[in-house]
Amino acid sequence: MNLGEVHNTNENFNNYSELIPILKGVEIVMLGEQSHGEATTYETKIKLIKYLHQELDFDLLVFESGFYDCSKAWQKIKEGENVRDAIGKSIFSIWSATKNLIPLSDYIEKVKNSDKPLKLLGFDSQLTGKYSENYFIRDLSDYLRETKPSILETKEWEHFSENIRLLTTFDFKEFKKNKPQQCLNFLLKLVSEIKETKENHKSEFWTQTLKSTHSYLSDVSLKTDFRDKQMAENLIWIREKYPDSKIICWGATSHFLYNSEIVRMKSPFIQLSGGNYYKKQPMMGGYIKSKFQDKVYTIGFTAYKGEYGLFSRGKIKIPKEGTLEFMLGKSKYDNFLLPLYNLNLDGYKSRPLGNFYMKNDIDEVMDAVIFNREMKRPRLDRNFFIKIYPENKYIKPETE
């Protein structure tokens, strides 16, 4: 399916109606990316998001960013906050602080007061932005003051609040020194206490938020690896709370894969340093595919040539014969979607993960792949980054 030009704000949706039969019955579309450093991938996803929202009634965009942060962002957007600022304070800066994401925030801004807004949420267990730093403890204490005020007088609450402060200001060294394991028990106690209160959206939200935060604290302090399972549980919670919505997920292809245990990278070094991770446990996409089956459609991305990386420059070399990218490069189209159902790609190496070659068949781990002939690097909006993170010591302002 030809996707046409994807750069800037291109909204020529010729041929996009071909998505209608492809996505028949689908309620969750997962839009991956190779390494968090591909601007052309971002542009392609934004164009797809606009079409899915305008024509196929997908109305909920869920990012690989904080479950709490993005919920707060949508609350703030509804209260009138500028969408780009809200995204900057909630979504990982690898996306939100790039110039390439401005068309997405502009689009959400444009439709936010319409009868069909594009809602924003997040599925990550991590606390990812300024909203969690500035509001997490404040919002939770406001809720507990209404329901279980005695908790706020305890030493446990004081200790937990301090550790959340350390986490949200990225002071992991001090966090690990400050008995974080005690917070894990306290979080379980909090969840149990909240379950005793009247069941409503607030209690359900805080129960899920604290379960998610428990996974995050455990991963940081005990070196557990609950993140993918928790991200899946967060997305399942969102799906159940918004049963009439159709969902678009934005994140890494590595998290969205299903059957991830079969992934094998061509390079022994890449397999050892990253590929073996897939053997340990299912990725988020595996849990989601198992839960929702054909209602989920997982899309990866690959490129013919170009560059990638936000803070460093990686080169995507012209592919060799016998690879998927070499074959796709023979197409007359520069950007297109290839459904993988019933295709025989046995023996074709491909590079949807980190722009490194994968040996296993791509059709066994995703439903479709999008091909971009020329990959560009994202551009950091330095002044916007400094606006959101004025305390940073590394990013300098842009000069004329």
N, C-alpha and C positions, 0 to 999 in steps of 0.2 A: 504494500500500500504506500503510494508516494505521499510524503509529508510536505513536499514543496519547500519553499524557503522558510527557515525557522528563526532567522536573526531578528533582533530588535522587537518590534511590536507587530510583526506580520500576522494578519488574521485572515489570510486567504485559505479557506477550508475546502477547496476543491479536492475531491476524492475522500474526504474525511468521513463521508457517509458510509464508506466501506467498514467503518468501525461498528456500525449498528448490528450487522449479523455476527461479527466477531465477538462482541460484548453482550450478546443476547443472554439475559438471565444473570449477568455478572453484577454484583453489588459492591465489590471491592477491587479496585485496580491499583496494583503496586508498581510504582514507577521508580526503578532503581537507578543506579549510577555506578561508574567504575571505581572512583577513588575520592570523591568529594573535591575533585579538582578539574572538572570538565565543563567549560562554559557553554559549549554547543549543546551538551546534554541538558543543561539547565534551560536553555532557550527552547529546546524541543519539548521538554516537559511542560513549560509554561504555555506553549501553544496548544498542546494536548489538553491541559487543564482547562483552558478557556473553552475548547470545543466540548469537552465532557460536561462542563458546567452549563453551557448555553444550550446544547442540543440533546444531551442524554441524561440530564437531571442529576448529575453528581454534584452534591452541594456541601460536602464536608471534606476539607483538606487536612490531613493528619500528618504532621512532620515527625521525623526522627529527631525530636527535641522534647524537652521536659513535659511530662504529663501535667504537672502543676503549672509550669511557666506558661504553656500555650493556652491552657484554660483561662489563666489570668489575662493573657493577651486578648483573648476574644471578649472577655468581660470589659476590659479597658476600651477596646475598639467600639463595643456597643455603647459605652459611656461617652464616646466622642474623641478618644485619643487617635492621633494620626497613625494609620496602619503601619507605615514603615518604621516609625518609632517603636510601636508595639511589637513588631516582628524582631526588631533589633534587640529588644529587652527580653526576648523569650527564646528565639531560635538560635542555634549555634551560629557563631559569627562567620564560620566557613561559608555559610550561605547568606545570612542576613546582612553582613557587612560588605557584600560584593555589589558592584554596580549592575551585575547581570541579573540580580533578583529584583531590581527596581520595577520592571514591568509587571511582576507578580503582585507586589504590594500596591502598585497603581491600580491594578485590576480589582483587587479585593476592596480597595478604597472606593472605586467607582460603583461597585454593586452592593456595598454594605448596607445601604438604606433602601435597596430595592425590595420587591416582593420575593426575590430569590437571591439572598446573599450567599456568598461562598464562605462558610464558617471555617474557623481555624482552630485546630486542636493539636495535641502532641501525644506520642505513645512511648517516649523514652522514660526509663526509670531514673535517669540522672536529673539533677537540678542544674539547668543549663543557662540561666540568664539573670539579668538584673532583677526581674520580678521575684524570683525566689530569694534573692539576697534581701530585697526591700520589703517583701510582703508575706513570705511563707510563714514565719513565726507569728507575725501580726495577725494574719487571717486565721491561722489555727487557734491562736489564743482567743480571738473574738468568738470563734465557734465554741471553744471549750468553756468560755465564760457564760455562754447561754445554756450549756448542757452539763458539764462536769467541772465547775469552777474550782473545786478543791485541788484538782491536779496542778493548777497554776501556782499553788503555794508550796509545791514539793521541791526538794533538792534535785530530784530526777528531771523535772521540767527545766530547771535552771541549767543543768548539765547538758541536756538535750538541745536547748536553745543555743548554748555556746557552741556546741559541735556543728549545728546547722550553719551558724555564722561562719565557722572555719571552713566548712565545705563550700559554701556559696561564695566565699572570697578566695577559693582555691588554695587555701593554706593547708594542704594535705599533710605536711610534716607535723604541724601542731595538732591537727585533728587526730592523727594516729597516736600521738602521745597522750591524748586526753581521754583515755579509757573508752574508746568508741563502742566496744562490745557491750557495755552497760546500756547504751542507747538501743541496741537491738532488742533487749528484753523489755525496755520501756515502751518501744514501739508496739510490740505484741500486746502489752498491757493496755496501751491506748486504743488499739483496734478492738480489743475485748470490751473496754469501757464504752466505746462508741456504739458497739452493737447492742448495748443495753438501752440506748436512747431511742426516741421515736424515729422510725424509719422514714426518711424523706430524701430528697435529692442531695441536700447538704451532708447528711450522715453517710450516704452511699459514696459521695465524692471523697470525703475525708477518709473513709475506710479504704478505698482504693488507692488514694494518694499515699497513705501511710504504709500500706502493703508495698507499694512501689518504692517508697523511700527506704523501707527495710531492706529490700533487695540491693539498692544502691549502696547503702551504708555497709552491708555485708560484703559486697564486691570490693569496696575500697579498703575496709579494715581487715577482713579475713581472707581476701584474695579468692573468694568464691566467684562463680561465673553464672549468675542468675539473670544477667541482663536480657538475653534474647527471649528466654521464657517469660520474663516479666513484661517485656515489650509486647509480646503476644497477648498476655493476659490483659494488659492495658487496652490494646486495640479491641479485644473481645468485649471488654467492659463498655467501651465507646459504642461498639456496634449494637450492643443490647440496650444502651440508653438512648440511642437514636435509630430505632428500628425502621423508620420511614426514610432515612437518609441513605444515599449511595456515597461511598467513600473513595477518595483518592489518597494513597499513601505516597509520601516523598521520603526517600532514604537511600541507603546503600544497597546495591544488589546483593552484597554478601549477607545482609540480614534478611533479604526477601526470598532467597533461594529456598526451594524445597528439595528433598532428597539430598541434602547437602553432604551427607556422609560419603557420597560417591565422588565428591570433587577431588580431582588430582591435578596438581599443577605440573607443567612441563619441566620447569627449572627445579632441580633438587633443593637448591637454596631457598627458593620461594615456598616450595612444599614444606620444608623444615621450619621456616620462619613464620609462615602464615597458613599454608594449606592444611597442615595437620590439625589445625584448630577445628576444622569442619568435621573431623572424625569424632570429636569428643562428645558432641551433643547436637540436637537439631537446632537450626537457626530459627529465628522468629517466623520466617515464611513457612517452615515445615509445620509448626504448630497451627498456623492460620489455614494452610491448605488442608490439613487433616480435619480441622473444625468446620470449614465452610465449603470444601470441595470445589465444585465447578462455579460457585459464586465468587471465587477469587481468580483474578487474571494477573499473572506476574510477568512484568516486562523488564528485560535487561537492556543494556546498551553496549555497543562496541563501535570502534572507529577505524577508518582506513589508514589515516596518517594525521600528524599534527603534534600538538603539545598539550600538556596537562600540568596541573599543580598550581595552588594559590600562592604559596610562599616559596616554592622551589619549582624548577623547570624540568619536567620530564618529557622525553621525546617518544612519540608513537611512530615507529618505523613502518615503512610500506611493507605490507605482509608478504610472506613467502607463499609460493604455490603449495596447494594442499591444505591451506587454512580456510576457515569460514570467511574471514575478511577478504582474502584474495578472490574467492568466488563471488562474494557480494559486491566487490569493487568493479566487477564487469557490468553491473547494472547501469542503465542510463540515468538513474536517479541518484541524487546526492544525499538525500535523507529519506529513509523509508522504514516501514515496520514490516517484519517478516513473522507471521504466525508459524509456530514450530510444530503444530499438531500434524501427525502423519508424515513428517519429513524424515528422510533417512540421512542423517548427518554423521553416521558411524565413521570414525577415523579423522574427522575434521577437527583440528585444534581451533580454539577461539579464545578471545581475550576480553571477556566481560568483567573480570575481577582484577582490579588494579592495573588494567592494561597489560597484564602478563598472560601468557598462554596457559590455557586449561586443556588437559588431555581428554577428559570425559566428554561425552556428547552433551552439547548445550541443551538439546531438547528434553533431557531428563531432569533438568533443574529449574526450568522456567517455561512459560507458555509462549512467549514471543521475544524477539530481540529487535531493537531499533539500531539501524546502521546510519552513522554520520560519516561522510567522506572526509571532511576536514574538521579536526578538533581544535578549538581555541582554549586558551587558559582563561580562568576568571580574572576579573580586575577588582582589587580591593578598593573600596571607597574609604580612604584613609581618614578623611574629615568626619565621615559618619561614624567610623569605628571609634574615633577619639570622643565624639559626642556621647556615645553609649558607654565607653570605658575611659573616662578622663584620667583615671589613675594609672593607666598603662604606661610603661616606661620604654616600650620598644617601637611602637608604630608612630612615625612622625607625620606631621601635617603635609598635605599636598601643596606644592608651590606652583605658581604660574609658570 
